[in-house]
Amino acid sequence: MKFEQTLLDFLMRHQEKHNRTFHFLVLMDAIVSAAKRIELYYRTGALKDNLGLAGSTNVQGEEVMKMDDIAHEIVLHYLKSTERVIQVVSEEVEEIIDVNKGGGRYFVYFDPLDGSSNVAHGLPVGFMFGIAKKNLDGSMQGSEDYHLRAGNEYIAAGMFVIPTGMFTLALRDAGCWRFHMDETSTFVKPVRMLLPDVEKKWELSYNAGNTETFGKNIQKWIAENQSKYVFRYLGALAGDFHRLLANGGMFMYPAIVNHPDPKKNRPQGKLRLMYEANVVAFMCREAGGDALDESGTPILDIKPKTHHQRTALYVGSKKLIDSVQKALKA
């Protein structure tokens, strides 16, 4: 009989090793509970008529799926229940949500259902989150200015790929780890994720249909390099990055600057910095990779000006990111 290490045991040992409190475990237990509940609604969505449009648009101007609203409410409920979260930023709500400013210790930034258009087709979606800490050093003393954290100030970031039963969690300066859900719905068997050095496995992941709308430097880079790698694109950041961690390569969502309809240009990029780009950039750094925006600036160094700030994103194996950085700065 073989017993795999559980996520809870893994986190307890991590906290003890670094002489930290177990408050983080309470938060992570809530996040895991939320993910399991979202997966339940995903699996039963067709039966409960939860797969269609909600009849509204979110702060991003995108049509909201019923599952978007459901996932947001689930995550918010569990985060509130911890009594340890100060504020949250959700992809689905325009304003920053105050949760427990009087006694909390964490800030949580999340996309409750990345790639929600995949739900109706039974394709994978993601629940992505980043966590920052009050005063950053863990102290409960002193004032808190509630500033928006850059990615390099996060203490953890992770994503659930639903309904695969896989969870990837990165802890600052402690690695990127993948867990698998067992028959009892317990996340077990931590596996350290390191981007492979074997280039023949590397993949490029991007929306090839947008290539002619990218900047000329990136178009040139693609023309010179795409034939060297396998092309894979799911259309959901969590799913594409899930593959990337195992196989290596690069996911990119460049700025849109040459669209035939100027109204559809996105010179700042499309992905959201705080709960999409920062999350995968943080995990990628802990797995030995890197991430940049359209200017070639490291994603994790960007100080957010707004909580729904958008960005272009290049994330993946260091060699490819360095190559793209040269092209961006040419």
N, C-alpha and C positions, 0 to 999 in steps of 0.2 A: 504494500500500500504506500502510495506516494502523496505527500502533502505539500502543495505549493505555497510559497509565501504570499500572504494577502497584502493588498494595498494598505490596509490599516496598520498591519505590523511593519511594513516597509516605512511608512510615515512616522510611526512611533519611534522606531530605531533612528531615523534621520533626525528627528527633533532631539532625542536624547544625546546623540552624537555631537550635536552642535549646541547643547545646553540651552535648548529653547523650550518654551511652554507648549502645552497641548492645545492652545486656542486654534492653531492652524488646523488641527485634526477635526475640530468641530466644524470649521468652515468647509473643509474638504468633504466631510461626510454629507453636508447639505448639498454640495455641488454634485456629488455622486448620486444622491437620492433624486435630485432634479433630473439628471441625465436618464436615470432608469425610468422615471415617470414620463419623460418626453418620448422615450423609446416605446413605452406601452401605448401611448396615443398614436405614435407613428404606425405601429403594427396593427392597430384596430381602427385606423383612420377611415378606411373604406366602409366598414360596418357602421361607424358612427357618423358618417357624412362630414368628416373633418378635413377632407382633402382639397376642397375648393377655395375660391377667393372669399375673403372676409367682406369685400365691398368697400374697402377704404385704401388709402395710401399712407405710407409711413413718412417719417421725416426726410427720408432719402428720395421721396417722390416715386417710390416703387409700390406696385400693387401688393397688398398684404394678403397672404394666405391665412386661412383659419388656423393652420398649424403654427404660423408665426405668433399669433396672439396667444394661443394656448401655451406654447413653449415659453414665451416671455412671462406669463403669469405664473407658470410653474417655478421657473428659476427665481423670480422675485419672492414668491412665497417662502421657498426654502432658505434664501439668503436672509430674509427678515427673521426667520425662526431662530437663527443662530445668535442673535443679539450681539454680534461681533462685527457687523458690517456698518461702516459709516455712511458711505454713499455708493451708488451704482450708476453706471452708464450702460444703457441697453440700446442695441441697434434699432429697437422698435419704438422708442419713446424720445420725444424731442428734448425734454429737459433732463438735467441730472436729478436723480431721485435720492432724496435724503432718507436714510433708513434708521440710523441710530447715531446721530451726531454727538449725543451726550456721552455715550459709553463705548462706541465701537472702536475697532483698531485696524480694519481693512477697507480698502477701496477695491471694488470689483468692476471690471469692464467686460461686457459679454455680448456675443451674438448668439441668441438662443437657438437659431435654426439657419445656419449657413447653407446656401444652396437650396432653399425651400421649394423652388420650382421643380426640383427633382422628386418631391414627395409623391405627386400624382402618378409618377412612373415607377415607383418602387426602387428608385436609385438612392445611393447613400447621401446623407446630409450630415451636417456637423453642429455640435454645440461647442463654441470656442470661448475661452475666458482668459483674462489676465488679472493678476492680483498684485496690489501694492499695499504697503504697510504705513500706518500712522507714524510720522516722524522718521520713517525709514530705518531707524536703528532699533526699533521695537519698544522704545520708551513710551510710557503713557504720560510722561510729564511734559510740560511745556505747551506752547500754542501750536495749533495746526492751521495752516493757511488754505487747506483744501485745494492746492494747486493741482492742475492736470499733470499726471506723471508721464515722463518719457519712458520708453520701453526699458531702458537700462536701469530704471528705478523699480521695476517689477521684482517681486520675490519669487513668483511662480507664474506659469502659463500652461494651458493645456487644451486638449480638444478630445471630444468623444465623436467617433465616426459611427453614426446610427444608420442602420441597425446591425452593424458588423460585430458589436460586442467588444470593440477595442477602444482603449483609452490611452492617450499619450500625455505625459506630464513632465514638464521641465522645472527643476528647482535651481535657483540661482547658484552657480558655481558648484553644482552637485549632479549635473548630467541630465540627459533626456531619457525617459524611461517609458516603455510601452507595457501595458497590462492587458490581460485577456479575461473576459467574463466566463466563469465556469458554469456548470449545470445548476448551481444554487444562486446564480446571479451575483456572485461575488467576484470582484476584480482581483486577479491573482497573477503570479509568475512575472515579476518585473524583469524586463529585458532591456539592457542598456542599448540605446540607439546611437550609432555613430555612422555618419555618412560614409559609404564605401569609397575606397580609393580606386577601385577597378573601373576605369572609364568606359569599358565596353557595356556596362550595365546602366550607365547614366541615361537619363531621359530628359527631354525638353517638354515642358508643359505650358501651353499658352493658346489663346484663341487665334488660330491661324487665319480665320476669316477677317480679322482686324488688321492683318499685317500692313496693308497699304495705308492704313490710317496712323501708323506709328511714325515717330521721328525718323529722318533719313539715316541717322547714325545707327539706330537699332535695326532698321530694315537691312542695312548693309551687313551688320553683324549676323543677322539671321541667314542672309544669303550665303555668307561665308562659312557658317558653322552648323546649320541645321542638319546637314547630311551626315554629320559625324555621330549623331545620337538618335536614339529611338524617340518617336513622337507619341506622347500620351496626353489626353486632355479630357477630364471628366466634366468640367464646368462648375465644380464646387470646390472652393479653396481647401476646405478640410480634407476632402477626398483626394485631391491632387497632391496635397502636401503629405498625406499619409503614405502614398506611394513613394514620394520623393525621399522620405526618411529611410526607407528600406533599400531603394535602388540608387540613390544619388542623382545628380543632374541639377536642373533648375526649373522652377516655376516662375513665370513672369507675367505681369499685367502692366505693360507700358502705358504711358500717357497717350491719349488719343488727341492728335494734333492736326491730322490731315483728312478729316472726315468730309465727304462731299456735302453733307449738311452741317454747316458751322455750329449749329445749335447742339450737335451731338459730340462736339469736341470736349475732351476732358483733360486740359493741360496739366491739372494737378493730380490726375489719376482718378481711379474709380473706387478702389478698396478703401475701407475705413482704417485709419491709423491705429486707434487705441484698442480695438477689439477684433481686428483681423490681422493687419500687417505686423503689429507689435507681437501678437501672440505667436505667429509662425516664425518671426525673426528671432524671438527669444528662444523658442524650442530649437531652431536651427543653429543658433550660436552654441547652445549646450551640446549639440550633436556634432560640432566641429565645422559648421558652415558659416554663412554670412548673409546679409540682406541689405539692399540699397534702395533709394528712391530714384526718381528720374534725373536728379542732379548728381547722382553718384554719392550722396550722403548716406552713411549708415542709418538704417531705419531706426535702430534703438537709440540713436543720439538726437532724434528730432523732438523738440519740445512742443507739445501740442498747444495750439492757440484756441482751438475749439474742440469740444468733446466728440463731434462727429466729423472731424477733419478727414479729408480724403488724401490718398497718396498713390503714386505708382509703386510697383513692387517688383523687385528682382531678388529671389531668395533661393539658396541652394548651396551646392558644393563650392568651396572657396575658389578653386581654379577658374570656374565659370564666372563666378561673381567678379573676380578680379579682371577677367577678360571683358566683361560687359562694362565695368567701371571705366576702363580705358576708352571704350567706344563712346560712352556717355560724355566723357570729358574731352573727346577729340575736337 
